[in-house]
Amino acid sequence: MHRWRGRVSLVTGASVGIGAAIAKELVRYGMKVVGCARDVEKIQKLAAQCQSEGHSGVLVPFKCDLTKEEEILSMFAAIKAQHKGVDVCINNAGLAHPESLLNGNTSGWRNMLDVNVLALSICTREAYQSMKERNVDDGHIINLNSMSGHRVVHSADIHFYSSTKYAVTALTEALRQELREAKTHIRATSISPGVVETEFAQQLFRDNPEKSADLYTKFKPLDAVDVANSVVYALSAPPHVQIGDIQMRPVEQLS
């Protein structure tokens, strides 16, 4: 990770859960991390915590609603003006609504597409353009995917969510191919965790708290820092090594 010290990383959805854990780890390794979310106050508290713990990097909070392209573009413009540009882009932000295919609300489907697919694609495009205009040839784009992007489980609540994560699987491989055609050494990685103990299930099953609690008590889930460590692993690989997809589950998780 030594070569990343002092360089700029964008982490979307950095206010809680996996995003917060990734941001903290990258700061610990000396990176300048722009952490964005709608709830910027939580990132501000995390930034203060990183500073108090004496980490060599810095966390820069940025308020951004990823469902609005103009806010994403404004964020990248601000990063360019204040920090020159992005060297690492970690598309972590994602969400799920319990909207089945047969009875789901269109608004819920659209929100999942806006965040999980479109925002990820916009950030990827803007990050690449930022690297290209500065001749950054060793950048890295990491998409936080899911095991739901590789198999469909028997639960109507997450079927549409799963389709958005299948899109992330395809987008990451397509990105890898386009980067090769562009004759660049920028790398693309997908990280696909199984059950992780975060606020994700609480938000998904907010109308059924017992279902949320049950998900994390059947077996020992992954911790957010476990996923953050996989990000560090991908970034730490030698520049000629392409880590395409990391699939990780709790040992006791069945599917």
C-alpha positions in Angstrom: 0.0 0.0 0.0 3.0 2.3 0.2 2.6 3.6 -3.4 -0.9 4.8 -2.5 0.2 7.1 0.3 -0.9 10.7 -0.3 -3.0 9.8 -3.3 -6.7 10.5 -3.7 -9.5 7.9 -3.3 -13.2 8.5 -3.6 -15.5 6.2 -1.5 -19.2 6.5 -2.1 -21.6 5.7 0.7 -19.0 6.3 3.3 -21.2 7.3 6.2 -21.9 3.9 7.6 -21.2 0.2 7.3 -18.8 -1.1 4.6 -18.1 2.4 3.2 -17.1 3.8 6.5 -14.8 0.8 7.2 -13.2 1.2 3.8 -12.7 4.9 4.2 -11.1 4.4 7.7 -8.7 1.7 6.4 -7.5 3.8 3.5 -6.9 6.8 5.7 -4.9 4.5 8.0 -2.7 3.6 5.0 -2.1 7.3 4.3 -4.5 8.0 1.5 -6.5 11.2 1.1 -10.1 9.9 1.1 -13.0 11.8 -0.2 -16.0 10.1 1.5 -19.4 11.0 0.1 -23.0 10.4 1.3 -26.2 12.3 1.8 -25.6 12.2 5.6 -22.3 14.0 5.7 -22.4 14.5 9.5 -21.6 10.9 10.1 -18.6 11.2 7.8 -17.5 14.3 9.6 -17.5 12.3 12.9 -15.5 9.5 11.3 -13.0 12.1 10.0 -12.6 13.5 13.5 -12.1 9.9 14.8 -9.4 9.2 12.2 -7.6 12.4 13.1 -7.7 11.7 16.8 -6.3 8.2 16.2 -3.3 9.7 14.4 -3.7 8.1 11.0 -1.4 9.4 8.4 -4.1 10.0 5.8 -7.1 12.3 5.9 -10.8 11.8 5.3 -12.6 14.6 3.5 -16.4 14.6 3.9 -18.5 15.5 0.9 -22.3 15.7 0.8 -23.7 14.1 -2.4 -27.0 12.6 -3.4 -25.9 9.9 -5.9 -29.4 9.7 -7.5 -28.7 13.2 -9.0 -26.1 13.3 -11.8 -25.6 17.0 -11.4 -24.4 16.5 -7.8 -22.0 13.7 -8.8 -20.5 16.0 -11.5 -20.2 18.8 -9.0 -18.4 16.5 -6.6 -15.9 15.5 -9.2 -15.4 19.1 -10.2 -14.7 20.0 -6.5 -12.3 17.1 -6.2 -10.4 18.3 -9.3 -10.3 21.9 -8.0 -9.2 20.9 -4.4 -7.2 17.7 -4.9 -6.4 17.6 -8.6 -8.4 14.4 -9.2 -9.2 10.8 -8.3 -6.6 8.0 -8.4 -8.9 5.3 -6.8 -12.7 5.1 -7.1 -14.5 2.8 -4.8 -18.2 2.5 -5.8 -19.5 1.3 -2.5 -22.9 2.9 -2.3 -25.8 0.5 -2.7 -29.2 -0.2 -1.4 -32.1 -2.7 -1.5 -35.9 -2.4 -1.2 -38.1 -5.4 -0.6 -39.9 -5.0 -3.9 -40.8 -8.3 -5.6 -41.1 -8.7 -9.4 -44.8 -9.5 -9.3 -45.9 -6.8 -6.8 -43.1 -4.3 -6.4 -43.3 -0.6 -6.6 -41.7 1.1 -9.6 -40.3 3.8 -7.4 -38.3 1.2 -5.4 -37.0 -0.5 -8.5 -36.0 2.9 -10.0 -34.2 3.9 -6.8 -32.1 0.7 -6.8 -31.2 1.2 -10.4 -30.3 4.9 -9.8 -27.9 4.1 -7.0 -26.7 0.5 -7.7 -26.2 0.8 -11.4 -26.4 4.4 -12.8 -24.5 6.2 -10.0 -21.8 3.5 -10.1 -21.5 3.9 -13.9 -21.4 7.8 -13.7 -18.7 7.7 -11.0 -16.7 5.1 -13.0 -16.8 7.3 -16.1 -15.9 10.5 -14.3 -13.1 8.7 -12.3 -11.6 7.4 -15.6 -11.8 10.8 -17.2 -10.0 12.3 -14.2 -7.2 9.7 -14.4 -6.9 10.1 -18.2 -6.6 13.8 -18.2 -3.8 13.6 -15.6 -2.0 10.7 -17.3 -2.6 8.4 -14.3 -1.9 5.0 -15.7 -2.0 3.0 -12.4 -5.4 3.9 -11.0 -8.0 1.5 -9.7 -11.8 1.3 -9.9 -13.4 -1.1 -7.3 -17.1 -1.9 -7.4 -18.7 -3.3 -4.2 -20.8 -6.0 -5.6 -22.6 -8.9 -3.8 -22.9 -12.6 -3.8 -26.4 -11.7 -5.1 -24.7 -10.6 -8.3 -23.7 -14.3 -8.9 -26.7 -16.4 -7.9 -30.4 -15.8 -7.3 -31.6 -16.9 -3.8 -35.2 -18.0 -3.1 -36.4 -14.7 -1.6 -38.7 -12.4 -3.6 -37.6 -9.4 -1.4 -34.2 -9.2 -3.1 -34.9 -10.5 -6.6 -34.8 -7.0 -8.2 -31.8 -6.0 -6.0 -30.1 -9.1 -7.2 -30.6 -8.0 -10.8 -28.9 -4.8 -10.1 -25.9 -6.6 -8.7 -25.8 -8.9 -11.7 -25.5 -5.7 -13.7 -22.5 -4.7 -11.5 -20.8 -8.1 -12.4 -21.3 -7.4 -16.1 -20.2 -3.7 -15.8 -17.0 -4.6 -14.0 -15.9 -7.1 -16.6 -17.0 -4.7 -19.4 -14.9 -2.0 -17.7 -11.9 -4.3 -17.6 -12.2 -5.0 -21.3 -12.6 -1.3 -22.2 -9.6 -0.3 -20.1 -7.5 -2.9 -22.0 -8.7 -1.6 -25.3 -7.7 1.9 -24.1 -4.2 0.6 -23.6 -4.2 1.7 -19.9 -3.0 -0.1 -16.8 -5.9 1.1 -14.7 -7.4 -1.9 -13.0 -11.1 -2.9 -12.3 -12.2 -5.1 -9.4 -15.5 -6.4 -8.2 -15.8 -7.4 -4.5 -18.8 -9.6 -3.7 -19.5 -10.2 -0.1 -22.2 -12.5 1.3 -23.9 -11.6 4.6 -22.2 -8.6 6.3 -23.4 -7.2 9.7 -24.2 -3.7 8.7 -27.3 -1.5 8.6 -28.2 -3.0 5.3 -30.7 -5.6 6.6 -32.3 -3.1 9.0 -33.1 -0.8 6.1 -34.2 -3.7 3.8 -36.5 -5.1 6.4 -37.4 -1.9 8.3 -41.0 -3.0 8.4 -40.1 -6.4 9.8 -37.3 -6.0 12.5 -37.5 -9.7 13.5 -36.5 -10.7 10.0 -33.5 -8.3 10.1 -32.3 -9.6 13.4 -32.7 -13.2 12.4 -30.4 -12.7 9.4 -27.4 -11.9 11.7 -28.1 -14.6 14.4 -28.2 -17.7 12.2 -24.4 -17.7 11.9 -21.4 -15.4 12.4 -21.6 -12.9 9.5 -18.8 -11.0 8.0 -17.7 -7.7 9.6 -17.5 -4.5 7.5 -13.7 -4.5 8.2 -13.4 -7.9 6.5 -14.7 -6.4 3.3 -12.4 -3.3 3.8 -9.5 -5.7 4.1 -10.4 -7.2 0.7 -10.2 -3.7 -0.8 -6.8 -3.3 0.7 -5.8 -6.6 -0.7 -6.9 -5.7 -4.3 -5.1 -2.3 -4.1 -2.0 -4.0 -2.7 -1.6 -6.4 -5.6 1.5 -5.6 -7.8 0.6 -3.3 -10.7 0.7 -6.1 -13.2 -1.8 -8.3 -11.3 -5.5 -7.9 -12.1 -7.8 -9.0 -9.3 -11.1 -9.4 -11.2 -13.5 -10.6 -8.6 -13.3 -11.4 -4.9 -16.2 -13.6 -3.6 -16.3 -13.9 0.1 -18.9 -15.4 2.5 -19.2 -16.3 6.2 -18.0 -19.8 6.6 -21.4 -21.0 7.6 -23.4 -19.3 4.9 -25.0 -21.9 2.7 -25.4 -20.0 -0.6 
